Amino acid sequence: MPSYSCPECGAAIKSANPIPAGKKVKCPKCATVFPIPAKDQAA
């Protein structure tokens, strides 16, 4: 299961499916909207 980290609060965001790099997601903890980093930068 892919996971990503919010750049603002550091919350872990897990996804059942990979999210394409560049797609914007909203952090469920702090509501910051940020783009998913390229695979080599994923948490």
Rosetta constraint file for C-alpha pairs under 8 A:
AtomPair CA 1 CA 14 HARMONIC 6.81 0.50
AtomPair CA 1 CA 15 HARMONIC 6.19 0.50
AtomPair CA 1 CA 16 HARMONIC 5.54 0.50
AtomPair CA 1 CA 17 HARMONIC 6.88 0.50
AtomPair CA 1 CA 18 HARMONIC 7.74 0.50
AtomPair CA 2 CA 14 HARMONIC 5.91 0.50
AtomPair CA 2 CA 15 HARMONIC 5.62 0.50
AtomPair CA 2 CA 16 HARMONIC 6.90 0.50
AtomPair CA 2 CA 17 HARMONIC 6.86 0.50
AtomPair CA 2 CA 18 HARMONIC 5.88 0.50
AtomPair CA 3 CA 12 HARMONIC 6.49 0.50
AtomPair CA 3 CA 13 HARMONIC 5.38 0.50
AtomPair CA 3 CA 14 HARMONIC 4.21 0.50
AtomPair CA 3 CA 15 HARMONIC 6.16 0.50
AtomPair CA 3 CA 42 HARMONIC 7.88 0.50
AtomPair CA 3 CA 43 HARMONIC 6.81 0.50
AtomPair CA 4 CA 12 HARMONIC 5.74 0.50
AtomPair CA 4 CA 13 HARMONIC 5.02 0.50
AtomPair CA 4 CA 14 HARMONIC 6.37 0.50
AtomPair CA 4 CA 36 HARMONIC 7.59 0.50
AtomPair CA 4 CA 42 HARMONIC 6.17 0.50
AtomPair CA 4 CA 43 HARMONIC 5.36 0.50
AtomPair CA 5 CA 10 HARMONIC 5.32 0.50
AtomPair CA 5 CA 11 HARMONIC 5.52 0.50
AtomPair CA 5 CA 12 HARMONIC 4.68 0.50
AtomPair CA 5 CA 13 HARMONIC 5.88 0.50
AtomPair CA 5 CA 42 HARMONIC 7.90 0.50
AtomPair CA 5 CA 43 HARMONIC 6.11 0.50
AtomPair CA 6 CA 10 HARMONIC 4.63 0.50
AtomPair CA 6 CA 11 HARMONIC 5.29 0.50
AtomPair CA 6 CA 12 HARMONIC 6.60 0.50
AtomPair CA 6 CA 13 HARMONIC 7.20 0.50
AtomPair CA 6 CA 27 HARMONIC 6.37 0.50
AtomPair CA 6 CA 32 HARMONIC 7.69 0.50
AtomPair CA 6 CA 34 HARMONIC 7.59 0.50
AtomPair CA 7 CA 34 HARMONIC 7.73 0.50
AtomPair CA 8 CA 30 HARMONIC 7.84 0.50
AtomPair CA 8 CA 32 HARMONIC 6.91 0.50
AtomPair CA 9 CA 29 HARMONIC 7.89 0.50
AtomPair CA 9 CA 30 HARMONIC 6.80 0.50
AtomPair CA 11 CA 27 HARMONIC 7.56 0.50
AtomPair CA 11 CA 29 HARMONIC 6.86 0.50
AtomPair CA 13 CA 27 HARMONIC 7.19 0.50
AtomPair CA 13 CA 28 HARMONIC 7.95 0.50
AtomPair CA 15 CA 19 HARMONIC 7.47 0.50
AtomPair CA 19 CA 23 HARMONIC 6.97 0.50
AtomPair CA 19 CA 36 HARMONIC 7.17 0.50
AtomPair CA 20 CA 36 HARMONIC 7.03 0.50
AtomPair CA 21 CA 35 HARMONIC 7.21 0.50
AtomPair CA 21 CA 36 HARMONIC 4.97 0.50
AtomPair CA 21 CA 37 HARMONIC 5.32 0.50
AtomPair CA 21 CA 38 HARMONIC 4.91 0.50
AtomPair CA 21 CA 39 HARMONIC 7.03 0.50
AtomPair CA 22 CA 35 HARMONIC 4.91 0.50
AtomPair CA 22 CA 36 HARMONIC 5.05 0.50
AtomPair CA 22 CA 37 HARMONIC 6.21 0.50
AtomPair CA 22 CA 38 HARMONIC 7.21 0.50
AtomPair CA 23 CA 35 HARMONIC 5.19 0.50
AtomPair CA 23 CA 36 HARMONIC 5.55 0.50
AtomPair CA 24 CA 33 HARMONIC 6.32 0.50
AtomPair CA 24 CA 34 HARMONIC 5.19 0.50
AtomPair CA 24 CA 35 HARMONIC 4.06 0.50
AtomPair CA 24 CA 36 HARMONIC 6.15 0.50
AtomPair CA 25 CA 33 HARMONIC 5.48 0.50
AtomPair CA 25 CA 34 HARMONIC 5.65 0.50
AtomPair CA 25 CA 35 HARMONIC 6.22 0.50
AtomPair CA 25 CA 36 HARMONIC 7.09 0.50
AtomPair CA 26 CA 31 HARMONIC 5.52 0.50
AtomPair CA 26 CA 32 HARMONIC 5.57 0.50
AtomPair CA 26 CA 33 HARMONIC 4.34 0.50
AtomPair CA 26 CA 34 HARMONIC 6.58 0.50
AtomPair CA 27 CA 31 HARMONIC 4.71 0.50
AtomPair CA 27 CA 32 HARMONIC 5.33 0.50
AtomPair CA 27 CA 33 HARMONIC 6.38 0.50
AtomPair CA 27 CA 34 HARMONIC 7.98 0.50
AtomPair CA 36 CA 42 HARMONIC 7.80 0.50
AtomPair CA 37 CA 41 HARMONIC 5.70 0.50
AtomPair CA 37 CA 42 HARMONIC 5.85 0.50
AtomPair CA 38 CA 42 HARMONIC 6.45 0.50
